[in-house]
Amino acid sequence: MKIIKNLFIIASLCIVGCTSVPPIYYLDATNGDDTNSGLSADHAWKTLKRIENLSLEKGAKLLFKRGETFRGELRITGKGNAQTPVVIDAYGEGKQNPRIIGNDSSMYAVCISNADYLTIQNLEIINTGEKALAGRTGLKVECVDYGVSHNIRINNITVRDVNGSLVKEEGGGSGILIVNGGDSIRSRFDSLTIENCHILRCARNAMIWDGYYDRKNWYPNTHTIIRNNLIEEVPGDGIVPIGCDSTLIEYNLMCNSPDTLPMTEAAAGIWPWSCDNTIIQYNEVCHHKAPWDAQGFDSDYNCQNTLIQYNYSHDNYGGMVLICNNGDAEDYSCGNIGSIVRYNISIGDGIRPKKTRQGMFSPSIHIAGPVKRTLIERNIVHANPKPDIVTDRTMITSDSWEGYADSTCFRQNIFYAAEPSRFDFTSSTHNIFEQNAYIGEFKNLPGNTYSPEIENIYKEKILNLSADGHKGLYTLMDSITIKGHTLHYVKPTSIETFFNTLFIKN
């Protein structure tokens, strides 16, 4: 018995002793040497070339020294698991995260390819080059001919000064590009997360996907989360998932878009295309200046069941929201069905100072094309005085994009206009209006069910809440700090209480 026990102990010790410790690789651009082992800070590698074709297994780490700058392209793959993910990170003292700067002709500075359970964090990525390149990005994450890529996490990454094309048809450009597809193996991401990142001065877009958009070959990315990101000085689209199901987009701030897009271009803040079951909540988009659209939020075509709620939109050239469907799309599209826009606040949107392809055009809510079964309820649209006499002051336009909207319900919304406004429903059908409050002078009012006495109650409450255009409405909002900037969003409890008091008890 004693012999058996001793053999068991020896076997156990052998197993423990033979278990390999995942490697940790270090890079130091100043004091490193590519002939070193790379396995300690004192024996770090120097350049990105040393880690070309490096494949990281579960638990492995690739660490870049803080304060250092690495030039070239980092292309890496890694296969971790839920217990021991692969980690790409920073090490050392100081506040300055390590920088990776792409080459003059680089299409990306960093690429994560065909990976599982991998986290990349605490890096600064720059990809400017000598001249603008269509399709250029800062961070590319791809899953091609691979199958399902699980649990990729992009955390606290700064991507800045990506010099792509400003023209979408040329290929555009982006801060972060997510690509999935393949000729031999259909491939997609499951549980990809982008959080706490800063996208700054990237042309044309901040974050955009390239995936399966065709309903005849539908293989969507699943359970994507985009959270707590700051997007600044990006002229085009902010966050655009494509070919995704069950995406959550929350607590993101997009602000101060420069007015640099050519007049051919349309862009907006946060919106899905070819996606199902997207939730867009607790975000703020402001000062978007695209020549066409430029809304804070959008439920675009080939989408089902988009939910836009508890967001704050203000001071955009376009309005608060666009709901659209291309009626001329082929059978790759399912249309736009079942969009819900609720509990959002818009202040001072629709301030476009110049003509669009349709002349002066900036309605607070734009419904374009044959969207179906849209619900717009319990939103506050506060239209400030026009900054210029030629500025469009339309509250809602429902017009054609190869067809017209059907069965749109407007319920318990508050429309406030400091100057004369109007509603334009053109040839849209089966519009429903239930218990909305209209404060101001409107043309083509779609009808109301309230007596003058109740209207006066609404008016008093809304005018008190809307004092100075902003201060009163801020009582319905909360804020958090993201990268030193304040993000405002609508508090569910306060705005729900407000609407219940305003509409149900009267």
C-alpha positions in Angstrom: 0.0 0.0 0.0 2.9 2.3 0.9 4.6 1.6 -2.5 1.4 2.5 -4.3 1.0 5.7 -2.4 4.6 6.7 -3.1 4.1 5.9 -6.8 1.0 8.1 -6.9 3.0 11.0 -5.3 5.8 10.6 -7.8 3.4 10.5 -10.7 1.6 13.7 -9.4 4.9 15.6 -9.0 5.9 14.5 -12.5 2.6 15.9 -14.0 3.0 19.2 -12.1 6.7 19.5 -13.1 6.0 18.7 -16.7 3.2 21.2 -17.1 4.5 24.0 -19.3 4.1 27.6 -18.2 2.6 29.8 -20.9 5.3 32.1 -22.4 5.4 35.8 -21.9 7.2 37.7 -24.7 8.5 41.3 -24.2 9.3 44.0 -26.7 11.3 47.1 -26.0 12.1 49.4 -29.0 15.0 51.2 -27.3 16.8 48.6 -25.3 15.6 45.4 -26.9 17.5 43.1 -29.3 16.0 40.7 -31.8 18.7 38.2 -30.9 17.5 38.0 -27.3 15.2 35.3 -26.1 12.3 37.8 -25.6 11.2 36.0 -22.5 11.9 38.7 -19.9 12.0 42.5 -19.7 15.8 42.3 -19.5 16.0 40.2 -22.7 13.3 41.8 -24.7 13.0 41.8 -28.5 13.3 45.1 -30.4 11.1 45.1 -33.5 7.8 43.9 -34.9 9.7 41.8 -37.5 10.9 39.5 -34.7 7.3 38.4 -34.1 6.2 37.9 -37.6 4.1 34.7 -37.9 4.2 34.3 -34.1 1.3 32.1 -33.0 0.3 32.5 -29.4 -1.3 29.5 -27.5 -3.5 29.6 -24.5 -2.2 31.7 -21.6 0.6 33.3 -23.7 1.2 37.1 -23.4 2.8 39.5 -25.8 3.8 42.7 -24.0 5.0 46.1 -25.3 7.0 48.5 -23.2 5.2 51.7 -22.2 6.5 54.9 -23.7 8.0 53.0 -26.7 7.2 53.4 -30.4 7.2 50.4 -32.7 7.0 50.9 -36.5 5.7 48.5 -39.0 2.8 46.1 -39.0 1.8 43.7 -36.2 -0.1 40.7 -37.5 -0.8 38.1 -34.8 -3.0 35.1 -34.1 -3.7 33.4 -30.8 -5.8 30.6 -29.5 -6.6 30.8 -25.9 -9.5 29.4 -24.0 -12.1 30.8 -21.5 -9.8 30.1 -18.5 -6.5 31.2 -20.0 -6.9 33.7 -22.8 -4.1 35.1 -25.0 -3.2 38.6 -24.0 -1.6 41.4 -25.9 -0.8 44.2 -23.5 1.6 46.9 -22.2 4.2 46.6 -19.4 6.5 48.9 -17.5 6.3 52.3 -15.9 4.7 55.5 -17.2 1.3 56.8 -18.4 2.1 56.6 -22.2 0.9 53.4 -23.7 3.1 51.8 -26.3 2.6 53.1 -29.9 2.4 51.0 -33.0 2.8 53.1 -36.2 2.0 51.6 -39.6 4.3 51.9 -42.6 3.6 54.6 -45.2 1.7 52.1 -47.4 0.2 49.9 -44.6 -3.5 49.0 -44.9 -3.5 48.3 -41.2 -1.0 48.8 -38.3 -2.3 45.9 -36.3 -4.2 42.8 -37.4 -5.7 40.1 -35.3 -6.4 37.1 -37.5 -8.3 33.9 -36.9 -8.1 33.9 -33.1 -10.0 32.6 -30.1 -10.2 34.0 -26.6 -7.8 36.8 -27.2 -7.6 40.2 -25.5 -5.7 43.2 -26.9 -5.5 46.2 -24.7 -3.6 49.3 -23.6 -2.0 50.2 -27.0 -2.0 53.2 -29.2 -2.3 52.6 -32.9 -1.5 55.1 -35.6 -1.7 54.6 -39.4 -1.3 57.8 -41.3 1.2 57.2 -44.1 2.4 59.6 -46.7 -1.0 59.9 -48.5 -4.6 58.8 -48.1 -5.3 55.1 -49.0 -8.8 53.8 -49.6 -9.6 51.0 -47.2 -6.9 51.9 -44.8 -7.6 51.1 -41.1 -5.8 51.2 -37.8 -6.8 47.9 -36.1 -8.2 45.1 -38.3 -9.8 42.0 -36.7 -10.5 39.3 -39.2 -12.0 35.8 -39.2 -11.7 34.3 -42.7 -12.1 30.6 -43.7 -11.9 29.8 -40.0 -15.3 29.0 -38.5 -16.3 30.7 -35.3 -13.9 33.0 -33.6 -14.8 33.3 -29.9 -14.4 36.0 -27.3 -12.1 38.6 -28.9 -11.8 41.6 -26.6 -10.5 45.0 -27.7 -10.0 47.1 -24.5 -8.6 50.6 -23.9 -7.1 50.9 -27.4 -6.5 54.4 -28.9 -6.7 54.4 -32.7 -5.8 57.8 -34.2 -4.9 59.6 -37.4 -5.8 56.9 -39.9 -5.6 58.5 -43.3 -8.2 56.6 -45.4 -10.5 57.8 -48.2 -13.4 60.1 -47.4 -15.4 58.5 -50.2 -17.4 55.3 -49.3 -17.5 54.0 -52.8 -13.7 54.1 -53.0 -13.4 52.0 -49.9 -13.4 54.6 -47.2 -11.2 54.1 -44.2 -11.7 53.3 -40.5 -10.2 53.3 -37.1 -11.3 49.7 -36.4 -12.4 47.3 -39.1 -14.0 43.9 -38.3 -14.0 41.4 -41.2 -15.6 38.0 -41.4 -16.1 35.7 -44.3 -14.4 33.0 -46.4 -14.7 31.0 -49.6 -14.3 27.5 -48.1 -15.5 27.9 -44.5 -18.2 30.3 -43.4 -16.7 32.3 -40.6 -18.0 34.7 -37.9 -17.3 36.2 -34.5 -19.2 35.2 -31.4 -19.0 37.5 -28.3 -16.6 40.1 -29.7 -16.3 43.1 -27.4 -15.0 46.6 -28.1 -14.8 48.7 -25.0 -13.1 51.7 -23.4 -11.5 52.7 -26.7 -10.7 56.1 -28.2 -11.1 56.7 -31.9 -9.6 60.0 -32.9 -9.2 61.7 -36.3 -9.8 58.6 -38.4 -11.1 58.9 -42.0 -13.7 58.0 -43.0 -15.3 56.0 -40.2 -14.7 55.0 -36.6 -15.8 51.3 -36.3 -17.3 49.4 -39.2 -17.9 45.7 -40.1 -17.6 43.8 -43.3 -19.6 40.5 -43.0 -22.4 38.4 -44.4 -25.1 40.9 -45.4 -27.0 38.7 -47.9 -30.1 37.0 -46.5 -29.5 34.2 -49.0 -26.2 33.4 -47.3 -27.0 34.6 -43.8 -24.3 33.8 -41.2 -24.2 36.7 -38.7 -21.8 37.6 -36.0 -23.5 37.0 -32.7 -23.5 38.8 -29.3 -21.2 41.7 -30.1 -20.8 44.4 -27.5 -19.6 47.9 -28.2 -19.4 49.8 -24.9 -17.9 52.9 -23.3 -16.0 54.2 -26.4 -15.2 57.8 -27.3 -15.2 58.8 -31.0 -13.9 62.3 -31.8 -13.3 64.2 -35.0 -14.4 61.4 -37.3 -16.2 62.9 -40.3 -18.2 59.8 -41.4 -20.0 57.0 -39.7 -19.4 56.3 -36.0 -20.4 52.7 -35.2 -21.8 50.5 -38.0 -22.3 46.7 -37.4 -22.9 44.8 -40.6 -24.1 41.2 -40.7 -24.7 40.9 -37.0 -27.4 39.4 -34.7 -28.0 40.5 -31.1 -25.5 43.4 -31.0 -25.5 45.7 -27.9 -24.2 49.3 -28.4 -24.2 51.3 -25.2 -22.5 54.2 -23.3 -20.7 55.5 -26.4 -20.0 59.1 -27.2 -19.5 60.5 -30.7 -18.7 64.2 -30.9 -17.3 67.0 -33.0 -17.3 65.5 -36.5 -15.4 67.8 -38.9 -17.3 69.1 -42.0 -14.9 67.5 -44.5 -16.8 64.9 -46.4 -17.5 65.5 -50.1 -21.0 66.5 -51.0 -21.7 63.0 -52.4 -21.4 61.4 -49.0 -24.0 60.3 -46.4 -23.1 59.3 -42.9 -24.6 59.2 -39.4 -23.6 58.4 -35.8 -24.6 54.9 -34.7 -26.6 52.5 -36.9 -26.8 48.9 -38.0 -27.0 47.6 -41.6 -28.1 44.1 -42.4 -28.5 43.2 -38.7 -31.2 41.7 -36.5 -32.1 42.5 -32.8 -29.7 45.4 -32.4 -30.0 47.4 -29.1 -28.6 51.0 -29.2 -29.0 52.6 -25.7 -27.4 55.2 -23.4 -25.3 56.8 -26.2 -24.7 60.4 -27.1 -24.1 61.8 -30.6 -23.5 65.5 -31.3 -22.2 67.9 -33.9 -22.3 65.5 -36.8 -21.8 67.4 -40.0 -22.2 65.0 -42.9 -23.6 66.5 -46.2 -26.4 64.0 -46.2 -28.2 62.2 -43.3 -26.0 63.3 -40.3 -28.5 62.0 -37.8 -27.5 60.9 -34.3 -29.0 57.4 -34.9 -30.3 55.3 -37.7 -32.2 52.0 -38.2 -31.1 51.1 -41.7 -32.3 48.6 -44.2 -32.0 44.9 -44.2 -32.6 45.1 -40.5 -35.2 43.6 -38.2 -36.1 44.5 -34.7 -33.8 47.4 -34.1 -34.3 49.1 -30.7 -33.0 52.7 -30.1 -33.7 53.8 -26.6 -32.4 56.2 -23.8 -30.1 58.1 -26.1 -29.2 61.8 -26.4 -28.9 63.5 -29.8 -28.1 67.2 -30.1 -26.7 69.8 -32.4 -26.4 67.6 -35.5 -26.8 68.8 -39.0 -29.4 66.0 -39.5 -32.1 65.1 -37.0 -32.3 62.7 -34.1 -33.1 59.6 -36.1 -33.4 58.0 -39.5 -35.5 55.0 -40.2 -35.0 53.8 -43.8 -35.4 51.0 -46.3 -34.2 50.8 -49.9 -37.2 49.7 -51.8 -35.1 48.9 -54.8 -32.8 46.5 -52.9 -32.6 43.0 -54.3 -33.5 39.8 -52.5 -30.4 40.1 -50.3 -32.5 42.4 -48.1 -35.4 41.7 -45.8 -36.3 45.4 -45.7 -36.7 47.3 -42.4 -39.2 45.7 -40.1 -40.1 46.3 -36.5 -37.9 49.3 -35.6 -38.6 50.8 -32.1 -37.4 54.3 -31.2 -38.3 55.2 -27.6 -37.3 57.4 -24.6 -34.7 59.4 -26.5 -34.1 63.2 -26.3 -33.2 65.4 -29.1 -32.2 69.0 -28.5 -31.2 71.5 -31.2 -30.8 68.9 -34.0 -31.6 69.7 -37.7 -29.2 72.7 -38.0 -27.8 71.9 -41.5 -26.5 75.3 -42.9 -26.2 74.3 -46.6 -28.1 72.5 -49.3 -28.2 68.8 -49.8 -29.1 66.7 -52.8 -32.7 67.7 -51.9 -32.1 71.3 -51.1 -32.4 72.5 -47.5 -33.3 69.3 -45.7 -32.9 68.3 -42.1 -36.1 66.9 -40.5 -35.8 65.9 -36.8 -37.2 62.5 -37.7 -36.7 61.1 -41.2 -38.5 58.0 -42.4 -37.3 57.0 -45.9 -38.6 54.2 -48.1 -40.9 51.2 -47.4 -40.2 50.6 -43.8 -42.8 48.5 -42.0 -44.3 48.4 -38.5 -42.1 51.1 -36.9 -43.0 52.4 -33.4 -41.8 55.8 -32.3 -42.9 56.5 -28.8 -42.2 58.6 -25.8 -39.4 60.7 -27.3 -38.8 64.4 -26.7 -37.9 66.4 -29.8 -36.9 69.9 -28.8 -36.2 72.1 -31.9 -34.4 75.3 -31.0 -34.6 78.5 -33.0 -33.1 78.1 -36.4 -29.5 79.2 -36.6 -30.2 80.6 -40.1 -33.4 81.7 -41.9 -32.8 79.1 -44.7 -32.4 76.1 -42.2 -35.1 73.5 -42.6 -37.4 73.2 -39.6 -39.4 70.1 -40.4 -40.4 67.9 -37.5 -41.1 64.7 -39.4 -40.6 63.8 -43.1 -41.8 60.4 -44.3 -40.8 60.2 -48.0 -39.8 57.8 -50.8 -36.8 55.6 -51.3 -38.3 53.5 -54.0 -41.5 53.2 -51.9 -43.2 54.6 -48.8 -43.5 53.7 -45.2 -46.4 51.6 -44.0 -47.9 51.2 -40.5 -45.8 53.7 -38.5 -47.1 54.5 -35.0 -46.3 57.7 -33.2 -47.3 57.4 -29.6 -47.0 59.8 -26.6 -44.1 61.8 -28.1 -43.5 65.5 -27.3 -42.7 67.7 -30.3 -41.6 71.2 -29.3 -40.6 73.8 -31.9 -39.5 77.3 -31.0 -40.4 78.5 -34.5 -43.0 77.3 -37.0 -42.5 73.7 -38.1 -44.3 71.1 -40.1 -45.1 67.4 -40.7 -44.7 65.9 -44.1 -46.0 62.4 -44.5 -46.2 62.5 -48.4 -47.6 59.1 -49.6 -46.8 57.0 -46.5 -49.7 54.8 -45.4 -51.5 53.7 -42.2 -49.7 56.2 -40.0 -51.1 56.1 -36.4 -51.0 59.0 -33.9 -51.8 58.4 -30.3 -51.6 60.9 -27.5 -48.7 63.0 -28.8 -48.1 66.5 -27.5 -47.4 69.3 -30.0 -46.0 72.5 -28.5 -45.6 75.3 -31.1 -46.9 76.3 -34.4 -47.1 73.4 -36.9 -48.4 72.9 -40.5 -50.0 69.6 -41.5 -50.6 68.6 -37.9 -51.4 64.9 -38.0 -54.1 65.3 -35.4 -54.5 65.2 -31.7 -57.0 63.7 -29.3 -56.7 66.3 -26.5 -58.8 69.2 -25.5 -57.3 72.8 -25.3 -57.3 72.5 -21.5 -55.1 69.4 -21.6 -52.9 71.0 -24.3 -52.3 73.9 -22.0 -51.2 71.5 -19.2 -48.8 69.8 -21.6 -47.5 73.2 -22.7 -46.9 74.4 -19.2 -45.0 71.3 -18.2 -42.9 71.1 -21.3 -42.1 74.8 -21.4 -41.0 74.5 -17.8 -38.9 71.4 -18.5 -37.5 73.0 -21.7 -36.4 76.2 -20.1 -33.3 77.6 -21.9 -33.6 74.7 -24.3 -31.4 72.4 -22.3 -31.3 72.9 -18.5 -34.7 71.5 -17.7 -34.3 68.5 -20.0 -31.0 67.6 -18.3 -33.0 66.6 -15.2 -34.1 63.6 -17.3 -30.5 62.7 -18.1 -27.5 61.2 -16.3 -23.8 61.4 -17.2 -20.6 59.4 -16.9 -17.0 60.3 -17.8 -15.4 58.6 -20.7 -11.7 59.4 -21.5 -12.1 62.8 -19.9 -15.3 63.6 -21.8 -18.8 63.8 -20.4 -21.3 61.4 -21.9 -25.0 62.3 -21.3 -27.8 59.7 -21.7 -31.4 59.4 -20.7 -32.2 58.0 -17.3 -34.9 55.3 -17.6 -36.5 55.9 -14.2 -36.8 59.7 -14.5 -38.1 59.8 -18.1 -40.5 56.9 -17.6 -41.9 58.6 -14.5 -42.2 61.9 -16.4 -44.1 60.3 -19.3 -46.4 58.3 -16.9 -47.2 61.5 -15.1 -47.8 63.5 -18.2 -49.9 61.1 -20.3 -51.5 58.5 -18.1 -52.8 60.5 -15.3 -54.3 63.3 -17.4 
